[in-house]
Amino acid sequence: MAYNEKLADRIRQRFEGLPNVEEKQMMGGLTFMYNGKMCVGIIQDELMCRIDPALHEACIEKTGCRTMDFTKRPMKGYIMIDETGMKSKKDFDYWMGLSIDFNKKAKSSKKK
């Protein structure tokens, strides 16, 4: 499954200068790990953001945002933003900021 390269470049620019950022092919798209934890990703043309679950309900009310339901299982704290929700730099930076801020509190997945 392909992912939006222009969106990937926007994400790379936003992470520029931050330490401990790693890209991984995951979930049929591209995931950006920050400090060893999933932060944001791209699935086809949509931005996937890992946010504070306490903000989830308010976020999905915003234009272009919905709950991530990968494998038909809704996941609180994970949202998808389509093009209408991130057209402007301000909107894009808002979503990226939520994800980067939550990353400080997010738990790492357990290593197998």
Z-matrix of the N, CA and C atoms (Angstrom, degrees):
N
C 1 1.446
C 2 1.533 1 108.64
N 3 1.298 2 117.41 1 129.53
C 4 1.455 3 122.45 2 -178.32
C 5 1.531 4 110.73 3 -83.57
N 6 1.323 5 115.48 4 159.80
C 7 1.456 6 120.80 5 176.45
C 8 1.520 7 108.42 6 -130.07
N 9 1.308 8 116.58 7 161.64
C 10 1.446 9 124.78 8 -175.81
C 11 1.539 10 110.18 9 -73.38
N 12 1.329 11 116.13 10 109.40
C 13 1.464 12 121.50 11 -178.30
C 14 1.531 13 112.35 12 -67.26
N 15 1.337 14 117.67 13 -33.82
C 16 1.474 15 119.93 14 178.68
C 17 1.526 16 109.93 15 -65.25
N 18 1.324 17 116.33 16 -39.94
C 19 1.459 18 120.51 17 176.65
C 20 1.530 19 110.17 18 -65.09
N 21 1.320 20 117.08 19 -40.32
C 22 1.466 21 121.03 20 177.51
C 23 1.533 22 110.35 21 -59.22
N 24 1.327 23 117.00 22 -40.95
C 25 1.465 24 120.62 23 178.93
C 26 1.531 25 111.81 24 -66.46
N 27 1.342 26 116.97 25 -37.48
C 28 1.468 27 120.61 26 176.63
C 29 1.532 28 109.86 27 -61.96
N 30 1.325 29 116.04 28 -42.71
C 31 1.467 30 120.60 29 179.90
C 32 1.526 31 110.02 30 -65.71
N 33 1.325 32 116.57 31 -44.27
C 34 1.474 33 120.22 32 179.06
C 35 1.529 34 111.08 33 -58.08
N 36 1.330 35 116.53 34 -42.04
C 37 1.462 36 120.39 35 178.69
C 38 1.525 37 110.98 36 -62.83
N 39 1.332 38 116.38 37 -40.68
C 40 1.478 39 120.21 38 -179.10
C 41 1.530 40 111.19 39 -66.19
N 42 1.333 41 117.33 40 -35.50
C 43 1.466 42 121.43 41 -179.91
C 44 1.534 43 112.94 42 -83.32
N 45 1.325 44 116.74 43 -8.76
C 46 1.457 45 120.73 44 -177.22
C 47 1.526 46 110.34 45 -54.96
N 48 1.313 47 115.29 46 129.76
C 49 1.460 48 120.27 47 179.16
C 50 1.522 49 114.09 48 91.66
N 51 1.323 50 117.68 49 -13.98
C 52 1.463 51 120.03 50 177.39
C 53 1.527 52 109.33 51 -86.85
N 54 1.322 53 116.89 52 140.81
C 55 1.468 54 119.53 53 179.57
C 56 1.525 55 111.28 54 -80.37
N 57 1.303 56 116.27 55 163.79
C 58 1.471 57 123.08 56 170.77
C 59 1.527 58 114.33 57 59.95
N 60 1.324 59 117.11 58 41.89
C 61 1.465 60 121.71 59 175.79
C 62 1.522 61 107.67 60 -106.37
N 63 1.319 62 115.50 61 132.23
C 64 1.459 63 121.18 62 -177.76
C 65 1.532 64 109.08 63 -137.19
N 66 1.308 65 116.64 64 139.27
C 67 1.459 66 121.73 65 177.04
C 68 1.521 67 109.19 66 -100.09
N 69 1.339 68 115.69 67 138.16
C 70 1.466 69 120.28 68 177.92
C 71 1.521 70 109.62 69 -138.74
N 72 1.316 71 115.36 70 138.16
C 73 1.458 72 120.77 71 171.52
C 74 1.527 73 106.53 72 -73.22
N 75 1.327 74 116.74 73 121.98
C 76 1.452 75 119.96 74 -175.67
C 77 1.528 76 109.54 75 -158.18
N 78 1.289 77 117.39 76 146.34
C 79 1.467 78 123.97 77 175.50
C 80 1.531 79 111.91 78 55.87
N 81 1.289 80 117.33 79 33.46
C 82 1.454 81 120.57 80 179.61
C 83 1.512 82 113.43 81 73.90
N 84 1.313 83 116.81 82 12.04
C 85 1.453 84 121.26 83 -179.51
C 86 1.511 85 110.21 84 -144.17
N 87 1.319 86 115.68 85 -146.47
C 88 1.451 87 121.70 86 -178.78
C 89 1.523 88 107.97 87 -126.31
N 90 1.327 89 116.06 88 131.78
C 91 1.464 90 121.65 89 179.36
C 92 1.516 91 109.21 90 -117.28
N 93 1.322 92 115.61 91 140.82
C 94 1.452 93 122.22 92 176.38
C 95 1.518 94 107.97 93 -107.81
N 96 1.322 95 114.77 94 117.50
C 97 1.456 96 122.00 95 177.87
C 98 1.522 97 107.17 96 -94.17
N 99 1.317 98 116.06 97 137.43
C 100 1.460 99 121.44 98 177.66
C 101 1.525 100 107.07 99 -128.35
N 102 1.307 101 117.05 100 124.12
C 103 1.460 102 122.35 101 -175.62
C 104 1.528 103 111.90 102 55.27
N 105 1.319 104 116.37 103 36.95
C 106 1.459 105 121.64 104 177.56
C 107 1.517 106 114.88 105 76.95
N 108 1.340 107 117.03 106 9.53
C 109 1.470 108 121.01 107 -178.35
C 110 1.530 109 110.23 108 -125.70
N 111 1.328 110 116.24 109 143.00
C 112 1.460 111 120.32 110 177.24
C 113 1.529 112 108.55 111 -60.09
N 114 1.328 113 115.36 112 129.92
C 115 1.467 114 120.37 113 -178.25
C 116 1.526 115 110.81 114 -117.61
N 117 1.331 116 116.72 115 -61.31
C 118 1.468 117 121.86 116 178.04
C 119 1.522 118 108.78 117 -139.81
N 120 1.317 119 115.20 118 166.85
C 121 1.450 120 119.49 119 177.20
C 122 1.503 121 111.35 120 -160.06
N 123 1.305 122 114.50 121 178.58
C 124 1.459 123 121.58 122 178.63
C 125 1.523 124 107.69 123 -130.06
N 126 1.307 125 115.61 124 127.98
C 127 1.453 126 121.84 125 171.67
C 128 1.521 127 105.59 126 -124.08
N 129 1.300 128 116.30 127 111.88
C 130 1.466 129 124.78 128 -172.32
C 131 1.521 130 109.12 129 57.13
N 132 1.344 131 118.69 130 -110.58
C 133 1.463 132 121.63 131 -178.72
C 134 1.518 133 113.13 132 -108.45
N 135 1.317 134 117.45 133 10.01
C 136 1.458 135 120.59 134 -175.65
C 137 1.526 136 111.79 135 -108.11
N 138 1.328 137 114.39 136 147.23
C 139 1.452 138 122.28 137 175.62
C 140 1.525 139 108.27 138 -89.37
N 141 1.318 140 116.69 139 126.56
C 142 1.463 141 121.79 140 175.30
C 143 1.515 142 106.79 141 -101.29
N 144 1.331 143 116.96 142 128.87
C 145 1.460 144 121.67 143 -179.90
C 146 1.515 145 110.34 144 -123.77
N 147 1.314 146 115.37 145 136.78
C 148 1.463 147 121.62 146 172.70
C 149 1.522 148 105.85 147 -97.65
N 150 1.327 149 115.94 148 116.40
C 151 1.465 150 121.04 149 -174.55
C 152 1.528 151 110.19 150 -125.28
N 153 1.300 152 115.47 151 171.89
C 154 1.458 153 121.22 152 175.44
C 155 1.530 154 108.71 153 -62.57
N 156 1.330 155 118.47 154 122.54
C 157 1.469 156 120.49 155 -179.48
C 158 1.531 157 112.91 156 -56.36
N 159 1.327 158 118.28 157 -25.41
C 160 1.470 159 121.27 158 178.56
C 161 1.531 160 111.57 159 -67.13
N 162 1.321 161 117.92 160 -21.37
C 163 1.467 162 122.57 161 -179.82
C 164 1.529 163 112.88 162 -96.04
N 165 1.317 164 116.51 163 -6.05
C 166 1.463 165 122.28 164 -171.20
C 167 1.530 166 113.05 165 -54.35
N 168 1.314 167 117.76 166 -53.78
C 169 1.473 168 120.68 167 -175.12
C 170 1.523 169 111.96 168 -61.05
N 171 1.319 170 117.24 169 -40.81
C 172 1.471 171 120.39 170 179.00
C 173 1.527 172 110.68 171 -66.73
N 174 1.312 173 117.29 172 -38.00
C 175 1.463 174 121.22 173 -177.97
C 176 1.526 175 112.53 174 -66.53
N 177 1.326 176 116.92 175 -41.60
C 178 1.467 177 118.18 176 -176.58
C 179 1.521 178 112.74 177 -70.37
N 180 1.324 179 117.72 178 -6.79
C 181 1.465 180 121.55 179 173.90
C 182 1.528 181 111.38 180 -82.87
N 183 1.321 182 117.51 181 -13.77
C 184 1.467 183 121.60 182 -177.32
C 185 1.535 184 110.99 183 -80.86
N 186 1.310 185 115.32 184 153.21
C 187 1.458 186 122.60 185 -179.41
C 188 1.521 187 111.63 186 -53.91
N 189 1.328 188 115.62 187 129.66
C 190 1.454 189 121.84 188 173.54
C 191 1.513 190 115.47 189 79.92
N 192 1.320 191 118.04 190 3.40
C 193 1.464 192 121.12 191 -175.81
C 194 1.529 193 110.94 192 -109.65
N 195 1.330 194 115.42 193 140.78
C 196 1.466 195 121.24 194 176.27
C 197 1.525 196 108.66 195 -148.14
N 198 1.316 197 115.25 196 164.58
C 199 1.456 198 121.04 197 176.58
C 200 1.521 199 109.52 198 -69.54
N 201 1.314 200 115.96 199 136.39
C 202 1.458 201 119.81 200 174.77
C 203 1.522 202 107.91 201 -69.41
N 204 1.313 203 115.41 202 128.93
C 205 1.467 204 119.44 203 -180.00
C 206 1.521 205 109.88 204 -131.38
N 207 1.317 206 114.03 205 46.48
C 208 1.452 207 121.17 206 177.99
C 209 1.519 208 108.46 207 -57.34
N 210 1.290 209 117.80 208 134.76
C 211 1.474 210 124.78 209 -175.44
C 212 1.529 211 111.41 210 59.87
N 213 1.330 212 116.61 211 30.00
C 214 1.470 213 123.37 212 175.21
C 215 1.527 214 113.15 213 62.47
N 216 1.332 215 117.06 214 23.14
C 217 1.456 216 121.67 215 178.28
C 218 1.523 217 108.66 216 -121.94
N 219 1.343 218 118.54 217 106.34
C 220 1.464 219 120.44 218 -179.90
C 221 1.533 220 110.82 219 -58.85
N 222 1.323 221 115.07 220 137.98
C 223 1.459 222 119.84 221 -177.31
C 224 1.531 223 109.66 222 -123.70
N 225 1.321 224 116.38 223 109.25
C 226 1.464 225 121.03 224 179.03
C 227 1.529 226 108.83 225 -67.42
N 228 1.322 227 115.33 226 134.71
C 229 1.456 228 120.92 227 -177.90
C 230 1.522 229 112.69 228 94.86
N 231 1.335 230 116.64 229 -4.38
C 232 1.461 231 122.18 230 176.07
C 233 1.523 232 107.32 231 -124.64
N 234 1.328 233 115.66 232 124.93
C 235 1.457 234 120.49 233 -178.20
C 236 1.525 235 110.33 234 -127.99
N 237 1.317 236 114.48 235 158.49
C 238 1.456 237 122.32 236 176.42
C 239 1.528 238 107.49 237 -117.72
N 240 1.328 239 116.27 238 135.91
C 241 1.452 240 121.13 239 178.46
C 242 1.517 241 108.00 240 -121.49
N 243 1.330 242 115.67 241 124.34
C 244 1.462 243 119.09 242 177.92
C 245 1.527 244 109.63 243 -89.07
N 246 1.317 245 116.50 244 179.44
C 247 1.469 246 122.32 245 -175.01
C 248 1.529 247 112.47 246 -55.09
N 249 1.330 248 118.31 247 -36.36
C 250 1.466 249 120.24 248 -177.76
C 251 1.529 250 112.32 249 -66.00
N 252 1.310 251 117.23 250 -22.95
C 253 1.454 252 120.99 251 -178.75
C 254 1.514 253 114.97 252 -92.51
N 255 1.338 254 116.77 253 -3.19
C 256 1.476 255 119.08 254 -177.68
C 257 1.521 256 112.53 255 -142.14
N 258 1.327 257 116.44 256 27.59
C 259 1.473 258 119.86 257 -180.00
C 260 1.518 259 111.76 258 -61.77
N 261 1.328 260 116.40 259 -46.60
C 262 1.468 261 119.41 260 -177.06
C 263 1.523 262 110.49 261 -86.24
N 264 1.324 263 115.53 262 157.85
C 265 1.462 264 120.92 263 176.37
C 266 1.521 265 109.55 264 -62.63
N 267 1.322 266 117.34 265 -37.67
C 268 1.463 267 121.95 266 179.64
C 269 1.533 268 110.65 267 -60.22
N 270 1.332 269 116.91 268 -46.97
C 271 1.468 270 120.82 269 179.75
C 272 1.532 271 110.81 270 -65.45
N 273 1.323 272 116.60 271 -45.00
C 274 1.460 273 120.71 272 179.37
C 275 1.529 274 110.29 273 -60.11
N 276 1.332 275 116.61 274 -46.09
C 277 1.465 276 120.82 275 -179.73
C 278 1.531 277 111.55 276 -64.24
N 279 1.331 278 117.00 277 -32.60
C 280 1.467 279 120.55 278 177.60
C 281 1.530 280 110.51 279 -60.84
N 282 1.338 281 116.27 280 -50.08
C 283 1.469 282 120.20 281 -178.51
C 284 1.526 283 111.09 282 -65.95
N 285 1.313 284 116.97 283 -42.61
C 286 1.462 285 120.66 284 179.05
C 287 1.531 286 110.04 285 -63.23
N 288 1.322 287 116.49 286 -40.92
C 289 1.464 288 120.95 287 179.26
C 290 1.520 289 112.33 288 -61.67
N 291 1.342 290 116.55 289 -42.77
C 292 1.467 291 119.76 290 177.51
C 293 1.522 292 110.97 291 -58.93
N 294 1.314 293 116.34 292 -42.88
C 295 1.464 294 120.92 293 -177.65
C 296 1.525 295 111.79 294 -70.00
N 297 1.303 296 116.98 295 -43.53
C 298 1.465 297 120.67 296 -179.86
C 299 1.527 298 110.38 297 -66.28
N 300 1.336 299 116.99 298 -40.73
C 301 1.465 300 120.26 299 178.21
C 302 1.526 301 111.41 300 -63.84
N 303 1.324 302 117.08 301 -43.31
C 304 1.461 303 119.81 302 -179.24
C 305 1.518 304 111.95 303 -67.81
N 306 1.322 305 116.66 304 -27.74
C 307 1.462 306 120.74 305 -178.08
C 308 1.536 307 111.93 306 -55.14
N 309 1.330 308 116.91 307 -32.11
C 310 1.467 309 120.64 308 179.39
C 311 1.532 310 111.42 309 -62.74
N 312 1.337 311 116.53 310 -32.88
C 313 1.463 312 121.92 311 -177.22
C 314 1.527 313 113.13 312 -97.43
N 315 1.307 314 116.71 313 -19.22
C 316 1.469 315 121.38 314 -175.02
C 317 1.520 316 111.32 315 -64.39
N 318 1.303 317 114.57 316 147.18
C 319 1.460 318 120.13 317 176.69
C 320 1.528 319 109.67 318 -88.11
N 321 1.305 320 115.29 319 143.79
C 322 1.468 321 120.20 320 174.71
C 323 1.517 322 108.46 321 -74.64
N 324 1.333 323 115.69 322 148.99
C 325 1.460 324 117.96 323 174.17
C 326 1.520 325 107.89 324 -73.24
N 327 1.308 326 115.17 325 149.69
C 328 1.464 327 120.19 326 -177.47
C 329 1.510 328 110.28 327 -71.52
N 330 1.287 329 115.97 328 135.97
C 331 1.466 330 121.47 329 176.61
C 332 1.511 331 109.56 330 -75.44
N 333 1.328 332 115.96 331 137.65
C 334 1.469 333 119.40 332 -178.99
C 335 1.503 334 110.44 333 -90.68
